[in-house]
């Protein structure tokens, strides 16, 4: 298995994996934009097959995790933890202070991952998802840097 950056040849597989793992997947155009704008897209590749990804953005000393996913056939094997810990390590190495994210209140699997990797719930957005039907939990990971 290899962790690597996104390249143009990955777009079709990435769109398909996002559609298989995300109730509201990004369009092909958004993925192309992520490639062009050099968003922080990290891919998990197993012998040429895309099996997971992270998408993050950075502003000053903070990063936001926008997406993380593992192929449904490969879930529950520690690959999400591998992806998230790799991202956290990269951000620490670059001197960032924190990683922020939001997650659906009903996504207990993701919440267990985030808590297990050191994330703390710091807030809740009422009715954030699905036109007010589901809350978002806000997580932060303290990375070092100038975190306060």
N, C-alpha and C positions, 0 to 999 in steps of 0.2 A: 504494500500500500504506500502511496505517495501523497503528500500534501504539497499542492502547487498552486500558482496563480492561474487565473482565467485567461484563456486565449480564444481568439475568434472561432476556432474549430469546435469549441465546447458549447456554443450557444444552443444548438438544437437539443443536445442531451440535457443541458441545464434547464431549458424551458420545460422539457418533459419531466425531469425530476421535481422541479418546483410544482408542476401541476399534480404530480402524484402525492405530494406531501403537504400542500398548502391549500386551505379552503378558499383562499383568494390569491391565486398565483399572479406573479408579475407577467406582463405581456412580453412578447419577444422584443418589442421596442424598448421597454424598460431595461431588459437585460443587455441589449446592444448599447444603450446609454451607459450602463454600469461599466461596460468594457471600455468604451471611448473615454469616459471621465475618470477611469482608473479608480473606481470605488474599491474598497477593500474586500475583494472577493477571493476567498480561499476555497480550493476544491480538494476533495478527497477522492483519489483515483485508485482503483484496484485493477491493475493490468489492463489499462485502457478503458475501463468502465467507470463512469462517474457515479459515485455512491453517496456523496455528501457535499455540503457547502456551507460557508458562512458568508454573510455580507455585512460589512460594518462601514461606518463613516467616522471621520475625525473632525473635531473643531477644537482648536487650541490644545488644551491638555486633557480633553475628554473624547471618548469614542462612544458610539451608539451601535449596538448590535441590531441590525434591521431584520435579518433572517438567519436561521440556522436550520438545517434539515439533513436527514439521513434517509436513504432509500428504505421504503417500508420493509423490504426483504432483509435488510441488514440492521434494523433497529434492535435495541435491547442487547447490544454486544459491546457497549462502551465507545462506540464511534462518535456519538454526539459529545461525550466527555472529551475524547481526543481532539475533536474540532474546537470545542470551546477552550480547553486548556491551552491549545496551541495559539489561539487568538490572544488569550490573556497573557501568555508569555511574550508574544510579539509586542503587545501594547506596553507591557512593563519594560521590555528592552528598549523601547522607543521613548521611555520616560513619561508616558501618560499617567494621569492621576486616577482616572476612573473609567469604567465601562458602564453604560446605562442601557437598559432595555425595558420593554413592556411585553407582557404575556397575557393571554386570555386567562381569566380567573378559573375557567374550567379545564385548562390544560395542565393537569397535575403531573404528567410525565415530564414536561419541560420545567415545571417548578421544582421537581425533585432534582433534575440535572443542575439547575442554577444554584440551588441551595447546596448541593453536594460539591460544587466548584467554588463555593465561597461567596455567593451572591446573597444580598440582604434585601428583603422587601422594605421599601421606603415610602410607599404610597399606593393609592388606588385611584383609578379614574372611573367613576361611575358611568355605566352605559357607553363605554368607549367603542365597543365593537358591535357590529350587526345592527346598526341604527338604534342603539340604546338598549339592546337586549343582553349584552354581556359586559362585565367590568374588565378593566385591565389592571393587572398588578404591576407596579414599577419596581424594578430591581436595580441595585447598584453593586458593583464590584470595586473595592478599593485596591488600586494597583500600586500605589507608591507615588512617585513623582511629587507633586505639590498638593496631594489630597489633604483636605481639612475636615 
